[in-house]
């Protein structure tokens, strides 16, 4: 039997009924009767309040507590990492505006796998996604924050983590007005060191648009080598992008 995220209907306070379940942000949620569920699914007048209620439950269940504090469960799997100028930490509810500023910038998403964001809800969804999958051990995506003021200026990620074969893929994004300062290099170096020391990873992989010379140069400076080219790997908008595949192997 499918279990609902919530035990009680957000509208009536009555127990959730098994015939009144639906989905929200990839989670099963429920109402006390099919009429409430259908009204929610069809975007009825109370659906906005319902979504807010479910979003709170999702954040609580993934360890992101009210007030923007990362819960102990999340901090255990996505610990804060410090470097010379940066702090890599779990994302917070209070990061929504700063995160939206990063991924709504066409300069940042020029070579990304999705077009620029247009809605701040996309930032909230990413934070929820990061928290959920970090707790599952599937994703390590830190907020890149300035050490001096803790403000988010980007993200750095270890994903597709394969413990059996000791490898993962890496990704990074940085606010465009902070390019050229070596911050992405610093953040990725720190994240990979965590991957080596704490996750016992020995191979790091990346795929990069052939025209993204800045990212290709950064990765090569960190010891990545080109290993091939995948044609038509990404479809973004009306365009199709190839990828340069790179790898970095750490000797035991």
N, C-alpha and C positions, 0 to 999 in steps of 0.2 A: 504494500500500500504506500502511495506517495505521501510524504509528510510535508505539511505546509510550514512555511517560515513562521507564520503567525498562528496562534491558537484561537484567537478571537477576532471576529469581524470588525474592521475599523469603523464601520458605520453604526452597527447596532450594539456591539459589545457581546453579542451572542457567540457561542462556539462555532468554529468553522465547520462547514458541511463538506463531506467528501465529494458531493456532486457539484460543488461550486468553486473548484480550484482553477487557477489560471497561472500565467507566467509573467514575471516582472524582472527585468535585468538578469535573465537567466536563472531566476529562483522561482520555486513554486510558492504561490501565495493563495489565500483563500478568503471566501466570504460566507455569510450564513445562509445564503440562498442563491440560486442561479440568476435571479433578477439583478442583484447587486453586482455579481460577477460580470454579467453581460453589459451592464451600464458602464462598468470600469473598462472593459475591453473595447467598448465603442466610444470611449472618451467623453463620457457623460459629465454633467456639471460638478460632480463630486470626485471625479477621477484625479484631479490635481492634488486634493487633500489625501486621497488614498495613496498616491505615489510618494508623497512626502513621508507618510507613515511607514510605508514599506522600505523607503530609503534609510530611515533611521534604524529599522530592524536589521537591515543588511550591514550597515556600518557597525552596529553593536556586535553582530555575529562574526564579523571579520576582524574585530579588535580595534576598530577606530571609534574612540569614545567621544561623547559630547564635549565641546570646548576645543576640539582640534588636537587632543592628546592621543598619541598612538598608544594602544593598549599593550599590556605586558606580553600577551601572546604574539602580537605583531612584532614588537621589539625583539623578541627572542629569535625570530627567524629572519628579521630584516634589521640587524643592529646598526647603530650609528657608527660610521667610520669617519675618522678625521684625517685630513691631509694638511699640507702647509697652509693653503688658503681656503680650503673648502670643508664642508661637512656633508657627508652622504647620510641621509636619514630617511625614515619612513615618511610618505606623504601624509598630509593632514587636510582636514576640511578647510582650514584657513588658507590653503595653497591654491584654491580654485582660480582666483583671479590671475595669479602669477603663472599658473600652469596654462591657462587659456591664452595668456599673452605670448607664451612660447609657441604653442602649436596652431595659433591663428595667424602667425606670421608667414607669408608666402616664401620668404627667404629660408626659413627653417624647414618648411615642408617641400621645398623645391625637389629634393631627391628622396622624399619620404614615401612610404607605402600608402599614404592617404592624402587627400587634398587638405588645405587649411581648414581648421575648425571654424564654424560659424555660430556655434551655440555654446554658452558656458556649461550647459548640461553635459556636454562631451567631456569636460574636465572632471566633473563629478563622477561620471561613468568610469573614466580611467582610474581615478583614485579607488573606487569600489573594486574594479577589476584587479588592480595591483594588490590590494589588501587580501582579497579572496584567494588569489592564486599564490601569493606569498605564503599564506597559512597552509596551503596544500603542498608547498615545497616545489612548485612548478615555475616560479618566477621570482627573480630578485631585481626589482626595479626601484632604485633609490631616487629620491629628490636630490638634485645637486643644489646645495644651499651655500651661500657665502658664509664663511666662518665668522665674519665680523658682525653680521646682523641676522643670520639664519633665514634670509629671504631666498626663496626658490628661484633659480635661474636656468634650470634644465633638469634632465633626467639621464641616468646611466643604468644600463640593464644587462643582466646575465639571464638568458632565457633558453628554452629548449635544453634544459640541463639534463644530461644523461649520466647518472652516477655510475652505471655499469661500465660505460666506455670512457668515463672521466672527461667529458667534453661539454661545451655549451656554445651558444652564439652570443655575440655582444652587440649592443646598440647604444647610441648616445644622441642627445639633442641639447643644444645650448641656445639661449637667447641671443639673437643676432648681434645685438650691440655689445656683447661680451666676447665675440670672436676675436682671434688673433692674440689672446693673452695666455695661451697654453692651458686654459682651464679644462677643456675637454680631455686633453692628454692626462692631466693630473687626476681627473675623476675616474677615467677608464683604468688608469694604472692602479689606482687604489682598489677599485672593484675587482680587477683581475687578481690582485694580490690576495684579496679575501677568498676568491674562488680557488686559488692554489692552496692557501693555508688552511682554510676551514671546510671547503667542499671537496678537497683533494682532486681538483680538476687539472688536467695536463694538456688539454687542447682547447684553444679558443678559436672560433670561426666568425667570419663577418661576410656580408654581401653588400656591395656598394655600387651605386650607379657609376658607369664608366666616366661620366662627365664630372663627377664629384671629386675633383682633384684634391680639395682640402682634406676630406675624410680619408682618401686613399693615402695621402702623404702622412697624415697623423698615424694611421694604422701601421704603415711601413716603418715609421720611426719607433714604434713600439715592438717591432720585431715580426710583424705579420708579413707573409709572403703570398704573392698571387699564385693561385692554384688552378685557375680556369675561368671560363666565362659561360654564364647561363643566359641563353637568348630568350627574350620575351618573358622574363620571369615575373614582372609586376605589371599590372594594369591599373593605372591611376587616371581617373577621368576618361578622356578619349585617347590617351596615349598608352604606349607599351614601352617598358623599360627593360633593358638587359641588366645583368648584374656581374660584377667582378667578384669572384669568390676568393677569399683570403683565409689563411690559417696561421696560427702561431702555436708551436709545440714546445712545451716545457719539459726538459729532461729531468728524470727522477734523480 
